[in-house]
Amino acid sequence: EALLDVYMPAGKPLSLPPGVLAALEQALRQPAGFASYEALRQWVKQTHHLEINYHTLYTLVRTRFKAKLKVPRPSHTKKA
C-alpha cells in the first residue's frame, strides 16, 4: 500500500504571509492592473512594507495566480 502512495515533496515554504498573498491576488484582479512587475513590486513595498525579489514576484504571479501583466502595445497607423 505504501508503494502506491504518490510522494509530493514539501518544497520551500512561501516567503510571503497569507494576508499579503490575498491582497496581491485582489490587486491583480482589478481592471486597472499594473503596468509592470516593477510597479507591482513597488506596490507591495508601499502597502505591506515588504521587499520582494523581482523574479520571486514574477514566478508567484505566473504560477500561483496564473496571471499575466498585459500592456497594450502601439499599433501601426497604416494597419487596418
mmCIF file of the N, C-alpha and C atoms, coordinates in Angstrom:
data_MODEL
# 
_entry.id   MODEL 
# 
loop_
_atom_site.group_PDB 
_atom_site.id 
_atom_site.type_symbol 
_atom_site.label_atom_id 
_atom_site.label_alt_id 
_atom_site.label_comp_id 
_atom_site.label_asym_id 
_atom_site.label_entity_id 
_atom_site.label_seq_id 
_atom_site.pdbx_PDB_ins_code 
_atom_site.Cartn_x 
_atom_site.Cartn_y 
_atom_site.Cartn_z 
_atom_site.occupancy 
_atom_site.B_iso_or_equiv 
_atom_site.pdbx_formal_charge 
_atom_site.auth_seq_id 
_atom_site.auth_comp_id 
_atom_site.auth_asym_id 
_atom_site.auth_atom_id 
_atom_site.pdbx_PDB_model_num 
ATOM 1   N N  . GLU A 1 1  ? 0.815  -1.194 0.000   1.00 0.00 ? 1  GLU A N  1 
ATOM 2   C CA . GLU A 1 1  ? 0.000  0.000  0.000   1.00 0.00 ? 1  GLU A CA 1 
ATOM 3   C C  . GLU A 1 1  ? 0.861  1.260  0.000   1.00 0.00 ? 1  GLU A C  1 
ATOM 4   N N  . ALA A 1 2  ? 1.967  1.230  0.732   1.00 0.00 ? 2  ALA A N  1 
ATOM 5   C CA . ALA A 1 2  ? 2.835  2.404  0.791   1.00 0.00 ? 2  ALA A CA 1 
ATOM 6   C C  . ALA A 1 2  ? 3.480  2.688  -0.559  1.00 0.00 ? 2  ALA A C  1 
ATOM 7   N N  . LEU A 1 3  ? 3.671  1.666  -1.387  1.00 0.00 ? 3  LEU A N  1 
ATOM 8   C CA . LEU A 1 3  ? 4.267  1.879  -2.706  1.00 0.00 ? 3  LEU A CA 1 
ATOM 9   C C  . LEU A 1 3  ? 3.322  2.610  -3.651  1.00 0.00 ? 3  LEU A C  1 
ATOM 10  N N  . LEU A 1 4  ? 2.033  2.522  -3.411  1.00 0.00 ? 4  LEU A N  1 
ATOM 11  C CA . LEU A 1 4  ? 1.070  3.182  -4.280  1.00 0.00 ? 4  LEU A CA 1 
ATOM 12  C C  . LEU A 1 4  ? 0.869  4.655  -3.954  1.00 0.00 ? 4  LEU A C  1 
ATOM 13  N N  . ASP A 1 5  ? 1.322  5.086  -2.787  1.00 0.00 ? 5  ASP A N  1 
ATOM 14  C CA . ASP A 1 5  ? 1.207  6.495  -2.417  1.00 0.00 ? 5  ASP A CA 1 
ATOM 15  C C  . ASP A 1 5  ? 2.124  7.338  -3.293  1.00 0.00 ? 5  ASP A C  1 
ATOM 16  N N  . VAL A 1 6  ? 1.612  8.464  -3.741  1.00 0.00 ? 6  VAL A N  1 
ATOM 17  C CA . VAL A 1 6  ? 2.400  9.376  -4.558  1.00 0.00 ? 6  VAL A CA 1 
ATOM 18  C C  . VAL A 1 6  ? 3.133  10.326 -3.623  1.00 0.00 ? 6  VAL A C  1 
ATOM 19  N N  . TYR A 1 7  ? 4.452  10.364 -3.770  1.00 0.00 ? 7  TYR A N  1 
ATOM 20  C CA . TYR A 1 7  ? 5.266  11.232 -2.917  1.00 0.00 ? 7  TYR A CA 1 
ATOM 21  C C  . TYR A 1 7  ? 5.263  12.645 -3.489  1.00 0.00 ? 7  TYR A C  1 
ATOM 22  N N  . MET A 1 8  ? 4.867  13.602 -2.671  1.00 0.00 ? 8  MET A N  1 
ATOM 23  C CA . MET A 1 8  ? 4.897  15.007 -3.054  1.00 0.00 ? 8  MET A CA 1 
ATOM 24  C C  . MET A 1 8  ? 5.852  15.730 -2.110  1.00 0.00 ? 8  MET A C  1 
ATOM 25  N N  . PRO A 1 9  ? 7.014  16.175 -2.610  1.00 0.00 ? 9  PRO A N  1 
ATOM 26  C CA . PRO A 1 9  ? 7.947  16.875 -1.737  1.00 0.00 ? 9  PRO A CA 1 
ATOM 27  C C  . PRO A 1 9  ? 7.351  18.198 -1.257  1.00 0.00 ? 9  PRO A C  1 
ATOM 28  N N  . ALA A 1 10 ? 7.693  18.565 -0.047  1.00 0.00 ? 10 ALA A N  1 
ATOM 29  C CA . ALA A 1 10 ? 7.133  19.771 0.569   1.00 0.00 ? 10 ALA A CA 1 
ATOM 30  C C  . ALA A 1 10 ? 7.599  21.029 -0.146  1.00 0.00 ? 10 ALA A C  1 
ATOM 31  N N  . GLY A 1 11 ? 8.849  21.084 -0.543  1.00 0.00 ? 11 GLY A N  1 
ATOM 32  C CA . GLY A 1 11 ? 9.378  22.268 -1.205  1.00 0.00 ? 11 GLY A CA 1 
ATOM 33  C C  . GLY A 1 11 ? 9.622  23.395 -0.222  1.00 0.00 ? 11 GLY A C  1 
ATOM 34  N N  . LYS A 1 12 ? 10.083 24.485 -0.745  1.00 0.00 ? 12 LYS A N  1 
ATOM 35  C CA . LYS A 1 12 ? 10.390 25.640 0.088   1.00 0.00 ? 12 LYS A CA 1 
ATOM 36  C C  . LYS A 1 12 ? 9.090  26.378 0.412   1.00 0.00 ? 12 LYS A C  1 
ATOM 37  N N  . PRO A 1 13 ? 8.877  26.749 1.679   1.00 0.00 ? 13 PRO A N  1 
ATOM 38  C CA . PRO A 1 13 ? 7.654  27.496 2.017   1.00 0.00 ? 13 PRO A CA 1 
ATOM 39  C C  . PRO A 1 13 ? 7.700  28.901 1.418   1.00 0.00 ? 13 PRO A C  1 
ATOM 40  N N  . LEU A 1 14 ? 6.525  29.463 1.168   1.00 0.00 ? 14 LEU A N  1 
ATOM 41  C CA . LEU A 1 14 ? 6.443  30.807 0.603   1.00 0.00 ? 14 LEU A CA 1 
ATOM 42  C C  . LEU A 1 14 ? 6.980  31.833 1.593   1.00 0.00 ? 14 LEU A C  1 
ATOM 43  N N  . SER A 1 15 ? 7.632  32.845 1.043   1.00 0.00 ? 15 SER A N  1 
ATOM 44  C CA . SER A 1 15 ? 8.233  33.870 1.890   1.00 0.00 ? 15 SER A CA 1 
ATOM 45  C C  . SER A 1 15 ? 7.252  34.975 2.259   1.00 0.00 ? 15 SER A C  1 
ATOM 46  N N  . LEU A 1 16 ? 6.053  34.942 1.694   1.00 0.00 ? 16 LEU A N  1 
ATOM 47  C CA . LEU A 1 16 ? 5.062  35.976 1.970   1.00 0.00 ? 16 LEU A CA 1 
ATOM 48  C C  . LEU A 1 16 ? 3.962  35.449 2.874   1.00 0.00 ? 16 LEU A C  1 
ATOM 49  N N  . PRO A 1 17 ? 3.482  36.265 3.802   1.00 0.00 ? 17 PRO A N  1 
ATOM 50  C CA . PRO A 1 17 ? 2.370  35.845 4.663   1.00 0.00 ? 17 PRO A CA 1 
ATOM 51  C C  . PRO A 1 17 ? 1.082  35.681 3.855   1.00 0.00 ? 17 PRO A C  1 
ATOM 52  N N  . PRO A 1 18 ? 0.152  34.873 4.343   1.00 0.00 ? 18 PRO A N  1 
ATOM 53  C CA . PRO A 1 18 ? -1.102 34.646 3.613   1.00 0.00 ? 18 PRO A CA 1 
ATOM 54  C C  . PRO A 1 18 ? -1.908 35.919 3.365   1.00 0.00 ? 18 PRO A C  1 
ATOM 55  N N  . GLY A 1 19 ? -1.872 36.885 4.282   1.00 0.00 ? 19 GLY A N  1 
ATOM 56  C CA . GLY A 1 19 ? -2.602 38.137 4.095   1.00 0.00 ? 19 GLY A CA 1 
ATOM 57  C C  . GLY A 1 19 ? -2.082 38.929 2.905   1.00 0.00 ? 19 GLY A C  1 
ATOM 58  N N  . VAL A 1 20 ? -0.773 38.926 2.719   1.00 0.00 ? 20 VAL A N  1 
ATOM 59  C CA . VAL A 1 20 ? -0.173 39.634 1.591   1.00 0.00 ? 20 VAL A CA 1 
ATOM 60  C C  . VAL A 1 20 ? -0.537 38.933 0.289   1.00 0.00 ? 20 VAL A C  1 
ATOM 61  N N  . LEU A 1 21 ? -0.550 37.611 0.301   1.00 0.00 ? 21 LEU A N  1 
ATOM 62  C CA . LEU A 1 21 ? -0.929 36.853 -0.898  1.00 0.00 ? 21 LEU A CA 1 
ATOM 63  C C  . LEU A 1 21 ? -2.377 37.138 -1.297  1.00 0.00 ? 21 LEU A C  1 
ATOM 64  N N  . ALA A 1 22 ? -3.253 37.220 -0.314  1.00 0.00 ? 22 ALA A N  1 
ATOM 65  C CA . ALA A 1 22 ? -4.655 37.514 -0.598  1.00 0.00 ? 22 ALA A CA 1 
ATOM 66  C C  . ALA A 1 22 ? -4.811 38.923 -1.169  1.00 0.00 ? 22 ALA A C  1 
ATOM 67  N N  . ALA A 1 23 ? -4.100 39.890 -0.596  1.00 0.00 ? 23 ALA A N  1 
ATOM 68  C CA . ALA A 1 23 ? -4.169 41.268 -1.093  1.00 0.00 ? 23 ALA A CA 1 
ATOM 69  C C  . ALA A 1 23 ? -3.581 41.365 -2.501  1.00 0.00 ? 23 ALA A C  1 
ATOM 70  N N  . LEU A 1 24 ? -2.531 40.613 -2.751  1.00 0.00 ? 24 LEU A N  1 
ATOM 71  C CA . LEU A 1 24 ? -1.903 40.601 -4.065  1.00 0.00 ? 24 LEU A CA 1 
ATOM 72  C C  . LEU A 1 24 ? -2.848 40.012 -5.112  1.00 0.00 ? 24 LEU A C  1 
ATOM 73  N N  . GLU A 1 25 ? -3.548 38.964 -4.748  1.00 0.00 ? 25 GLU A N  1 
ATOM 74  C CA . GLU A 1 25 ? -4.500 38.359 -5.671  1.00 0.00 ? 25 GLU A CA 1 
ATOM 75  C C  . GLU A 1 25 ? -5.647 39.324 -5.992  1.00 0.00 ? 25 GLU A C  1 
ATOM 76  N N  . GLN A 1 26 ? -6.141 40.033 -4.971  1.00 0.00 ? 26 GLN A N  1 
ATOM 77  C CA . GLN A 1 26 ? -7.201 41.007 -5.197  1.00 0.00 ? 26 GLN A CA 1 
ATOM 78  C C  . GLN A 1 26 ? -6.714 42.159 -6.074  1.00 0.00 ? 26 GLN A C  1 
ATOM 79  N N  . ALA A 1 27 ? -5.471 42.590 -5.869  1.00 0.00 ? 27 ALA A N  1 
ATOM 80  C CA . ALA A 1 27 ? -4.924 43.688 -6.666  1.00 0.00 ? 27 ALA A CA 1 
ATOM 81  C C  . ALA A 1 27 ? -4.753 43.276 -8.123  1.00 0.00 ? 27 ALA A C  1 
ATOM 82  N N  . LEU A 1 28 ? -4.420 42.012 -8.367  1.00 0.00 ? 28 LEU A N  1 
ATOM 83  C CA . LEU A 1 28 ? -4.249 41.543 -9.734  1.00 0.00 ? 28 LEU A CA 1 
ATOM 84  C C  . LEU A 1 28 ? -5.583 41.419 -10.463 1.00 0.00 ? 28 LEU A C  1 
ATOM 85  N N  . ARG A 1 29 ? -6.665 41.277 -9.728  1.00 0.00 ? 29 ARG A N  1 
ATOM 86  C CA . ARG A 1 29 ? -7.988 41.142 -10.354 1.00 0.00 ? 29 ARG A CA 1 
ATOM 87  C C  . ARG A 1 29 ? -8.606 42.493 -10.717 1.00 0.00 ? 29 ARG A C  1 
ATOM 88  N N  . GLN A 1 30 ? -8.019 43.585 -10.254 1.00 0.00 ? 30 GLN A N  1 
ATOM 89  C CA . GLN A 1 30 ? -8.555 44.907 -10.564 1.00 0.00 ? 30 GLN A CA 1 
ATOM 90  C C  . GLN A 1 30 ? -8.404 45.194 -12.054 1.00 0.00 ? 30 GLN A C  1 
ATOM 91  N N  . PRO A 1 31 ? -9.394 45.843 -12.671 1.00 0.00 ? 31 PRO A N  1 
ATOM 92  C CA . PRO A 1 31 ? -9.307 46.109 -14.109 1.00 0.00 ? 31 PRO A CA 1 
ATOM 93  C C  . PRO A 1 31 ? -8.171 47.060 -14.482 1.00 0.00 ? 31 PRO A C  1 
ATOM 94  N N  . ALA A 1 32 ? -7.819 47.984 -13.599 1.00 0.00 ? 32 ALA A N  1 
ATOM 95  C CA . ALA A 1 32 ? -6.739 48.922 -13.915 1.00 0.00 ? 32 ALA A CA 1 
ATOM 96  C C  . ALA A 1 32 ? -5.411 48.182 -14.015 1.00 0.00 ? 32 ALA A C  1 
ATOM 97  N N  . GLY A 1 33 ? -5.179 47.248 -13.103 1.00 0.00 ? 33 GLY A N  1 
ATOM 98  C CA . GLY A 1 33 ? -3.981 46.416 -13.160 1.00 0.00 ? 33 GLY A CA 1 
ATOM 99  C C  . GLY A 1 33 ? -2.701 47.187 -12.906 1.00 0.00 ? 33 GLY A C  1 
ATOM 100 N N  . PHE A 1 34 ? -1.598 46.568 -13.292 1.00 0.00 ? 34 PHE A N  1 
ATOM 101 C CA . PHE A 1 34 ? -0.272 47.143 -13.118 1.00 0.00 ? 34 PHE A CA 1 
ATOM 102 C C  . PHE A 1 34 ? 0.429  47.154 -14.464 1.00 0.00 ? 34 PHE A C  1 
ATOM 103 N N  . ALA A 1 35 ? 1.224  48.177 -14.690 1.00 0.00 ? 35 ALA A N  1 
ATOM 104 C CA . ALA A 1 35 ? 1.911  48.314 -15.971 1.00 0.00 ? 35 ALA A CA 1 
ATOM 105 C C  . ALA A 1 35 ? 3.098  47.370 -16.077 1.00 0.00 ? 35 ALA A C  1 
ATOM 106 N N  . SER A 1 36 ? 3.728  47.028 -14.947 1.00 0.00 ? 36 SER A N  1 
ATOM 107 C CA . SER A 1 36 ? 4.908  46.172 -14.986 1.00 0.00 ? 36 SER A CA 1 
ATOM 108 C C  . SER A 1 36 ? 5.048  45.440 -13.665 1.00 0.00 ? 36 SER A C  1 
ATOM 109 N N  . TYR A 1 37 ? 5.929  44.461 -13.658 1.00 0.00 ? 37 TYR A N  1 
ATOM 110 C CA . TYR A 1 37 ? 6.201  43.730 -12.420 1.00 0.00 ? 37 TYR A CA 1 
ATOM 111 C C  . TYR A 1 37 ? 6.942  44.620 -11.425 1.00 0.00 ? 37 TYR A C  1 
ATOM 112 N N  . GLU A 1 38 ? 7.702  45.575 -11.934 1.00 0.00 ? 38 GLU A N  1 
ATOM 113 C CA . GLU A 1 38 ? 8.378  46.512 -11.037 1.00 0.00 ? 38 GLU A CA 1 
ATOM 114 C C  . GLU A 1 38 ? 7.359  47.396 -10.330 1.00 0.00 ? 38 GLU A C  1 
ATOM 115 N N  . ALA A 1 39 ? 6.312  47.813 -11.029 1.00 0.00 ? 39 ALA A N  1 
ATOM 116 C CA . ALA A 1 39 ? 5.248  48.606 -10.402 1.00 0.00 ? 39 ALA A CA 1 
ATOM 117 C C  . ALA A 1 39 ? 4.527  47.772 -9.349  1.00 0.00 ? 39 ALA A C  1 
ATOM 118 N N  . LEU A 1 40 ? 4.323  46.501 -9.632  1.00 0.00 ? 40 LEU A N  1 
ATOM 119 C CA . LEU A 1 40 ? 3.698  45.601 -8.670  1.00 0.00 ? 40 LEU A CA 1 
ATOM 120 C C  . LEU A 1 40 ? 4.595  45.407 -7.459  1.00 0.00 ? 40 LEU A C  1 
ATOM 121 N N  . ARG A 1 41 ? 5.887  45.319 -7.692  1.00 0.00 ? 41 ARG A N  1 
ATOM 122 C CA . ARG A 1 41 ? 6.849  45.174 -6.591  1.00 0.00 ? 41 ARG A CA 1 
ATOM 123 C C  . ARG A 1 41 ? 6.858  46.415 -5.700  1.00 0.00 ? 41 ARG A C  1 
ATOM 124 N N  . GLN A 1 42 ? 6.778  47.594 -6.316  1.00 0.00 ? 42 GLN A N  1 
ATOM 125 C CA . GLN A 1 42 ? 6.717  48.840 -5.549  1.00 0.00 ? 42 GLN A CA 1 
ATOM 126 C C  . GLN A 1 42 ? 5.417  48.934 -4.758  1.00 0.00 ? 42 GLN A C  1 
ATOM 127 N N  . TRP A 1 43 ? 4.326  48.424 -5.319  1.00 0.00 ? 43 TRP A N  1 
ATOM 128 C CA . TRP A 1 43 ? 3.046  48.418 -4.613  1.00 0.00 ? 43 TRP A CA 1 
ATOM 129 C C  . TRP A 1 43 ? 3.131  47.553 -3.356  1.00 0.00 ? 43 TRP A C  1 
ATOM 130 N N  . VAL A 1 44 ? 3.739  46.385 -3.468  1.00 0.00 ? 44 VAL A N  1 
ATOM 131 C CA . VAL A 1 44 ? 3.912  45.502 -2.302  1.00 0.00 ? 44 VAL A CA 1 
ATOM 132 C C  . VAL A 1 44 ? 4.776  46.198 -1.257  1.00 0.00 ? 44 VAL A C  1 
ATOM 133 N N  . LYS A 1 45 ? 5.809  46.892 -1.706  1.00 0.00 ? 45 LYS A N  1 
ATOM 134 C CA . LYS A 1 45 ? 6.704  47.589 -0.783  1.00 0.00 ? 45 LYS A CA 1 
ATOM 135 C C  . LYS A 1 45 ? 5.984  48.715 -0.049  1.00 0.00 ? 45 LYS A C  1 
ATOM 136 N N  . GLN A 1 46 ? 5.140  49.476 -0.768  1.00 0.00 ? 46 GLN A N  1 
ATOM 137 C CA . GLN A 1 46 ? 4.456  50.606 -0.155  1.00 0.00 ? 46 GLN A CA 1 
ATOM 138 C C  . GLN A 1 46 ? 3.311  50.169 0.752   1.00 0.00 ? 46 GLN A C  1 
ATOM 139 N N  . THR A 1 47 ? 2.543  49.187 0.327   1.00 0.00 ? 47 THR A N  1 
ATOM 140 C CA . THR A 1 47 ? 1.356  48.814 1.092   1.00 0.00 ? 47 THR A CA 1 
ATOM 141 C C  . THR A 1 47 ? 1.651  47.849 2.233   1.00 0.00 ? 47 THR A C  1 
ATOM 142 N N  . HIS A 1 48 ? 2.609  46.953 2.043   1.00 0.00 ? 48 HIS A N  1 
ATOM 143 C CA . HIS A 1 48 ? 2.873  45.922 3.059   1.00 0.00 ? 48 HIS A CA 1 
ATOM 144 C C  . HIS A 1 48 ? 4.257  46.028 3.672   1.00 0.00 ? 48 HIS A C  1 
ATOM 145 N N  . HIS A 1 49 ? 5.059  46.981 3.214   1.00 0.00 ? 49 HIS A N  1 
ATOM 146 C CA . HIS A 1 49 ? 6.401  47.223 3.753   1.00 0.00 ? 49 HIS A CA 1 
ATOM 147 C C  . HIS A 1 49 ? 7.265  45.960 3.689   1.00 0.00 ? 49 HIS A C  1 
ATOM 148 N N  . LEU A 1 50 ? 7.191  45.270 2.548   1.00 0.00 ? 50 LEU A N  1 
ATOM 149 C CA . LEU A 1 50 ? 7.980  44.066 2.330   1.00 0.00 ? 50 LEU A CA 1 
ATOM 150 C C  . LEU A 1 50 ? 8.809  44.218 1.067   1.00 0.00 ? 50 LEU A C  1 
ATOM 151 N N  . GLU A 1 51 ? 10.080 43.844 1.168   1.00 0.00 ? 51 GLU A N  1 
ATOM 152 C CA . GLU A 1 51 ? 10.938 43.798 -0.010  1.00 0.00 ? 51 GLU A CA 1 
ATOM 153 C C  . GLU A 1 51 ? 10.810 42.406 -0.608  1.00 0.00 ? 51 GLU A C  1 
ATOM 154 N N  . ILE A 1 52 ? 10.478 42.335 -1.882  1.00 0.00 ? 52 ILE A N  1 
ATOM 155 C CA . ILE A 1 52 ? 10.356 41.053 -2.553  1.00 0.00 ? 52 ILE A CA 1 
ATOM 156 C C  . ILE A 1 52 ? 11.170 41.104 -3.835  1.00 0.00 ? 52 ILE A C  1 
ATOM 157 N N  . ASN A 1 53 ? 11.847 40.022 -4.116  1.00 0.00 ? 53 ASN A N  1 
ATOM 158 C CA . ASN A 1 53 ? 12.688 39.938 -5.295  1.00 0.00 ? 53 ASN A CA 1 
ATOM 159 C C  . ASN A 1 53 ? 11.807 39.958 -6.551  1.00 0.00 ? 53 ASN A C  1 
ATOM 160 N N  . TYR A 1 54 ? 12.300 40.577 -7.612  1.00 0.00 ? 54 TYR A N  1 
ATOM 161 C CA . TYR A 1 54 ? 11.553 40.690 -8.863  1.00 0.00 ? 54 TYR A CA 1 
ATOM 162 C C  . TYR A 1 54 ? 11.209 39.311 -9.411  1.00 0.00 ? 54 TYR A C  1 
ATOM 163 N N  . HIS A 1 55 ? 12.189 38.425 -9.476  1.00 0.00 ? 55 HIS A N  1 
ATOM 164 C CA . HIS A 1 55 ? 11.975 37.089 -10.030 1.00 0.00 ? 55 HIS A CA 1 
ATOM 165 C C  . HIS A 1 55 ? 11.012 36.281 -9.165  1.00 0.00 ? 55 HIS A C  1 
ATOM 166 N N  . THR A 1 56 ? 11.092 36.452 -7.861  1.00 0.00 ? 56 THR A N  1 
ATOM 167 C CA . THR A 1 56 ? 10.170 35.769 -6.957  1.00 0.00 ? 56 THR A CA 1 
ATOM 168 C C  . THR A 1 56 ? 8.742  36.217 -7.218  1.00 0.00 ? 56 THR A C  1 
ATOM 169 N N  . LEU A 1 57 ? 8.549  37.518 -7.360  1.00 0.00 ? 57 LEU A N  1 
ATOM 170 C CA . LEU A 1 57 ? 7.218  38.065 -7.631  1.00 0.00 ? 57 LEU A CA 1 
ATOM 171 C C  . LEU A 1 57 ? 6.700  37.606 -8.993  1.00 0.00 ? 57 LEU A C  1 
ATOM 172 N N  . TYR A 1 58 ? 7.560  37.617 -9.989  1.00 0.00 ? 58 TYR A N  1 
ATOM 173 C CA . TYR A 1 58 ? 7.173  37.177 -11.328 1.00 0.00 ? 58 TYR A CA 1 
ATOM 174 C C  . TYR A 1 58 ? 6.718  35.714 -11.305 1.00 0.00 ? 58 TYR A C  1 
ATOM 175 N N  . THR A 1 59 ? 7.503  34.860 -10.664 1.00 0.00 ? 59 THR A N  1 
ATOM 176 C CA . THR A 1 59 ? 7.165  33.436 -10.589 1.00 0.00 ? 59 THR A CA 1 
ATOM 177 C C  . THR A 1 59 ? 5.872  33.222 -9.812  1.00 0.00 ? 59 THR A C  1 
ATOM 178 N N  . LEU A 1 60 ? 5.691  33.953 -8.735  1.00 0.00 ? 60 LEU A N  1 
ATOM 179 C CA . LEU A 1 60 ? 4.494  33.831 -7.919  1.00 0.00 ? 60 LEU A CA 1 
ATOM 180 C C  . LEU A 1 60 ? 3.248  34.230 -8.710  1.00 0.00 ? 60 LEU A C  1 
ATOM 181 N N  . VAL A 1 61 ? 3.325  35.334 -9.426  1.00 0.00 ? 61 VAL A N  1 
ATOM 182 C CA . VAL A 1 61 ? 2.177  35.813 -10.200 1.00 0.00 ? 61 VAL A CA 1 
ATOM 183 C C  . VAL A 1 61 ? 1.852  34.840 -11.329 1.00 0.00 ? 61 VAL A C  1 
ATOM 184 N N  . ARG A 1 62 ? 2.874  34.351 -12.016 1.00 0.00 ? 62 ARG A N  1 
ATOM 185 C CA . ARG A 1 62 ? 2.631  33.484 -13.170 1.00 0.00 ? 62 ARG A CA 1 
ATOM 186 C C  . ARG A 1 62 ? 2.193  32.080 -12.767 1.00 0.00 ? 62 ARG A C  1 
ATOM 187 N N  . THR A 1 63 ? 2.783  31.498 -11.718 1.00 0.00 ? 63 THR A N  1 
ATOM 188 C CA . THR A 1 63 ? 2.481  30.110 -11.375 1.00 0.00 ? 63 THR A CA 1 
ATOM 189 C C  . THR A 1 63 ? 1.314  29.970 -10.407 1.00 0.00 ? 63 THR A C  1 
ATOM 190 N N  . ARG A 1 64 ? 1.297  30.762 -9.361  1.00 0.00 ? 64 ARG A N  1 
ATOM 191 C CA . ARG A 1 64 ? 0.255  30.599 -8.345  1.00 0.00 ? 64 ARG A CA 1 
ATOM 192 C C  . ARG A 1 64 ? -1.070 31.235 -8.754  1.00 0.00 ? 64 ARG A C  1 
ATOM 193 N N  . PHE A 1 65 ? -1.003 32.449 -9.308  1.00 0.00 ? 65 PHE A N  1 
ATOM 194 C CA . PHE A 1 65 ? -2.221 33.168 -9.665  1.00 0.00 ? 65 PHE A CA 1 
ATOM 195 C C  . PHE A 1 65 ? -2.589 33.012 -11.135 1.00 0.00 ? 65 PHE A C  1 
ATOM 196 N N  . LYS A 1 66 ? -1.718 32.420 -11.936 1.00 0.00 ? 66 LYS A N  1 
ATOM 197 C CA . LYS A 1 66 ? -1.955 32.209 -13.372 1.00 0.00 ? 66 LYS A CA 1 
ATOM 198 C C  . LYS A 1 66 ? -2.335 33.517 -14.065 1.00 0.00 ? 66 LYS A C  1 
ATOM 199 N N  . ALA A 1 67 ? -1.624 34.579 -13.718 1.00 0.00 ? 67 ALA A N  1 
ATOM 200 C CA . ALA A 1 67 ? -1.911 35.908 -14.270 1.00 0.00 ? 67 ALA A CA 1 
ATOM 201 C C  . ALA A 1 67 ? -0.730 36.390 -15.103 1.00 0.00 ? 67 ALA A C  1 
ATOM 202 N N  . LYS A 1 68 ? -1.034 37.290 -16.026 1.00 0.00 ? 68 LYS A N  1 
ATOM 203 C CA . LYS A 1 68 ? -0.011 37.930 -16.832 1.00 0.00 ? 68 LYS A CA 1 
ATOM 204 C C  . LYS A 1 68 ? -0.296 39.421 -16.837 1.00 0.00 ? 68 LYS A C  1 
ATOM 205 N N  . LEU A 1 69 ? 0.743  40.215 -16.707 1.00 0.00 ? 69 LEU A N  1 
ATOM 206 C CA . LEU A 1 69 ? 0.588  41.657 -16.778 1.00 0.00 ? 69 LEU A CA 1 
ATOM 207 C C  . LEU A 1 69 ? 0.668  42.045 -18.245 1.00 0.00 ? 69 LEU A C  1 
ATOM 208 N N  . LYS A 1 70 ? -0.458 42.401 -18.795 1.00 0.00 ? 70 LYS A N  1 
ATOM 209 C CA . LYS A 1 70 ? -0.505 42.733 -20.216 1.00 0.00 ? 70 LYS A CA 1 
ATOM 210 C C  . LYS A 1 70 ? -0.666 44.227 -20.388 1.00 0.00 ? 70 LYS A C  1 
ATOM 211 N N  . VAL A 1 71 ? 0.133  44.780 -21.271 1.00 0.00 ? 71 VAL A N  1 
ATOM 212 C CA . VAL A 1 71 ? 0.085  46.197 -21.580 1.00 0.00 ? 71 VAL A CA 1 
ATOM 213 C C  . VAL A 1 71 ? -0.190 46.323 -23.064 1.00 0.00 ? 71 VAL A C  1 
ATOM 214 N N  . PRO A 1 72 ? -1.170 47.126 -23.468 1.00 0.00 ? 72 PRO A N  1 
ATOM 215 C CA . PRO A 1 72 ? -1.423 47.268 -24.900 1.00 0.00 ? 72 PRO A CA 1 
ATOM 216 C C  . PRO A 1 72 ? -0.238 47.930 -25.594 1.00 0.00 ? 72 PRO A C  1 
ATOM 217 N N  . ARG A 1 73 ? 0.191  47.336 -26.663 1.00 0.00 ? 73 ARG A N  1 
ATOM 218 C CA . ARG A 1 73 ? 1.312  47.866 -27.433 1.00 0.00 ? 73 ARG A CA 1 
ATOM 219 C C  . ARG A 1 73 ? 0.778  48.760 -28.544 1.00 0.00 ? 73 ARG A C  1 
ATOM 220 N N  . PRO A 1 74 ? 1.542  49.779 -28.927 1.00 0.00 ? 74 PRO A N  1 
ATOM 221 C CA . PRO A 1 74 ? 1.085  50.644 -30.003 1.00 0.00 ? 74 PRO A CA 1 
ATOM 222 C C  . PRO A 1 74 ? 0.996  49.882 -31.325 1.00 0.00 ? 74 PRO A C  1 
ATOM 223 N N  . SER A 1 75 ? -0.008 50.185 -32.077 1.00 0.00 ? 75 SER A N  1 
ATOM 224 C CA . SER A 1 75 ? -0.211 49.538 -33.368 1.00 0.00 ? 75 SER A CA 1 
ATOM 225 C C  . SER A 1 75 ? 0.194  50.512 -34.483 1.00 0.00 ? 75 SER A C  1 
ATOM 226 N N  . HIS A 1 76 ? 0.571  49.984 -35.613 1.00 0.00 ? 76 HIS A N  1 
ATOM 227 C CA . HIS A 1 76 ? 0.971  50.817 -36.731 1.00 0.00 ? 76 HIS A CA 1 
ATOM 228 C C  . HIS A 1 76 ? -0.247 51.574 -37.270 1.00 0.00 ? 76 HIS A C  1 
ATOM 229 N N  . THR A 1 77 ? -0.038 52.816 -37.706 1.00 0.00 ? 77 THR A N  1 
ATOM 230 C CA . THR A 1 77 ? -1.153 53.652 -38.159 1.00 0.00 ? 77 THR A CA 1 
ATOM 231 C C  . THR A 1 77 ? -1.770 53.152 -39.456 1.00 0.00 ? 77 THR A C  1 
ATOM 232 N N  . LYS A 1 78 ? -0.995 52.496 -40.316 1.00 0.00 ? 78 LYS A N  1 
ATOM 233 C CA . LYS A 1 78 ? -1.497 52.003 -41.599 1.00 0.00 ? 78 LYS A CA 1 
ATOM 234 C C  . LYS A 1 78 ? -2.183 50.646 -41.464 1.00 0.00 ? 78 LYS A C  1 
ATOM 235 N N  . LYS A 1 79 ? -2.064 50.045 -40.296 1.00 0.00 ? 79 LYS A N  1 
ATOM 236 C CA . LYS A 1 79 ? -2.675 48.732 -40.084 1.00 0.00 ? 79 LYS A CA 1 
ATOM 237 C C  . LYS A 1 79 ? -4.189 48.893 -39.975 1.00 0.00 ? 79 LYS A C  1 
ATOM 238 N N  . ALA A 1 80 ? -4.899 48.067 -40.675 1.00 0.00 ? 80 ALA A N  1 
ATOM 239 C CA . ALA A 1 80 ? -6.362 48.197 -40.696 1.00 0.00 ? 80 ALA A CA 1 
ATOM 240 C C  . ALA A 1 80 ? -7.012 47.675 -39.466 1.00 0.00 ? 80 ALA A C  1 
# 
